[in-house]
Amino acid sequence: MAEFSVFETSWKENETALRKIRQAVFIVGQNVSEEEEWDGLDEQARHLLIGKGNKMFACARIVDEGDALHLGRVAVLELWRGQGLGKLLVTTAIKIAMMHECKFLVLDAQSYALEFYTSFGFQAEGAEFMDAGIPHRHMRLVL
């Protein structure tokens, strides 16, 4: 994992890299519509990127919701999956939420990924719902 670096960035600073990863993972890979993916929250959000040199492989978005931060758009390019990049994104988001003294970190997990997020202490809440044609569950981590 040491060869990868994770850093916090803004949409303005790294829009091209963020768009490229999310386009590949969500729009092409999961058939999410562009209207649903580009929801207007990116410019106000914090973003995480993971890369090596000038190549980026994974990203996530953090939106401030008052007493909680909302983690979303967690995406790892297919060729880089299984190397702990998703774990690095989530642990970094947890650290950021703790630094900002938030009470909760919340997310809407694709249902197949519930076990992944549960391993960090997230708890599923409410019924399964559809988002962009994909089953999801709301999850919360008490900090």
C-alpha positions in Angstrom: 0.0 0.0 0.0 3.0 2.3 0.6 3.3 3.0 -3.2 -0.1 4.6 -3.3 -0.9 8.1 -1.9 -4.3 9.3 -0.7 -5.0 13.0 -0.5 -7.8 15.4 0.0 -8.6 17.7 -2.9 -11.3 19.9 -4.3 -13.4 19.6 -7.5 -11.8 22.7 -8.8 -8.3 21.2 -8.4 -8.9 17.7 -9.7 -12.2 17.7 -11.7 -10.6 15.8 -14.6 -9.3 12.9 -12.6 -12.4 12.6 -10.5 -14.7 12.6 -13.5 -12.6 10.0 -15.3 -12.8 7.6 -12.4 -16.5 8.1 -11.7 -17.3 7.9 -15.4 -15.6 4.5 -15.7 -17.0 3.1 -12.5 -20.5 4.4 -12.3 -21.6 5.7 -15.7 -20.0 3.0 -17.8 -19.5 0.2 -15.3 -22.9 0.4 -13.5 -25.0 2.2 -16.1 -25.8 5.2 -13.9 -27.1 8.1 -15.9 -25.0 11.2 -16.2 -27.9 13.3 -14.6 -27.8 11.1 -11.5 -24.0 11.0 -11.2 -23.4 14.7 -11.7 -25.8 15.9 -9.0 -24.4 19.4 -8.4 -22.8 18.6 -5.0 -19.2 18.2 -6.3 -18.1 21.8 -6.1 -19.0 22.1 -2.4 -17.7 18.7 -1.4 -14.4 17.5 -0.2 -12.9 14.8 -2.4 -10.3 12.0 -1.8 -8.1 10.7 -4.6 -5.7 7.8 -4.5 -2.9 7.5 -7.1 0.7 6.9 -7.8 2.6 9.7 -9.5 0.2 11.5 -11.8 -2.1 8.4 -12.3 -5.3 8.3 -10.2 -7.1 5.0 -9.5 -9.7 5.7 -6.8 -11.8 8.5 -5.4 -14.6 9.3 -2.9 -16.7 12.3 -2.0 -17.4 13.8 1.4 -20.4 16.2 1.8 -20.9 18.1 5.0 -24.4 17.6 6.4 -24.1 19.5 9.7 -23.5 17.0 12.6 -22.6 14.3 10.0 -20.4 13.9 7.0 -21.8 11.9 4.1 -19.3 9.6 2.4 -20.3 8.8 -1.2 -19.1 8.2 -4.7 -16.5 5.6 -3.4 -15.0 4.3 -6.7 -12.0 2.2 -7.5 -11.1 1.6 -11.2 -11.6 -2.1 -12.0 -7.9 -2.9 -12.6 -7.0 -1.6 -9.2 -9.7 -3.4 -7.1 -8.6 -5.9 -4.5 -5.6 -3.9 -3.4 -7.0 -2.2 -0.4 -7.8 1.2 -2.0 -11.5 1.1 -1.0 -10.4 0.5 2.6 -7.9 3.3 2.4 -10.6 5.7 1.2 -13.0 4.7 4.0 -10.4 4.9 6.8 -9.3 8.3 5.5 -12.9 9.6 5.5 -13.3 8.3 9.1 -10.2 10.2 10.1 -11.4 13.4 8.4 -14.8 13.1 10.2 -13.1 12.6 13.5 -10.8 15.6 12.9 -13.9 17.7 12.2 -15.5 16.4 15.4 -18.6 15.1 13.6 -21.0 12.9 15.5 -21.6 10.6 12.5 -20.2 9.5 9.2 -23.1 8.3 7.0 -23.3 6.7 3.6 -25.7 5.0 1.2 -24.1 1.7 0.4 -24.8 -0.4 -2.6 -26.4 -3.5 -0.9 -23.7 -5.9 -2.1 -21.1 -3.8 -0.2 -22.9 -3.9 3.2 -20.3 -6.3 4.7 -17.4 -4.1 3.6 -18.8 -1.1 5.4 -19.9 -3.1 8.4 -16.3 -4.1 8.9 -15.5 -0.5 9.7 -18.4 -0.3 12.3 -21.1 1.2 10.1 -24.6 0.0 10.9 -27.3 -0.4 8.3 -30.5 1.6 8.9 -33.9 1.5 7.3 -35.2 -0.6 4.4 -33.3 -1.2 1.2 -34.1 1.4 -1.5 -33.2 1.9 -5.1 -30.8 4.6 -6.2 -29.8 4.9 -9.9 -31.4 1.5 -10.4 -29.1 -0.2 -7.8 -30.3 -1.5 -4.4 -28.8 0.5 -1.5 -29.0 0.8 2.3 -28.4 3.8 4.5 -25.6 3.2 6.9 -24.2 5.2 9.9 -21.0 5.1 11.9 -21.2 6.8 15.3 -17.9 8.6 16.0 
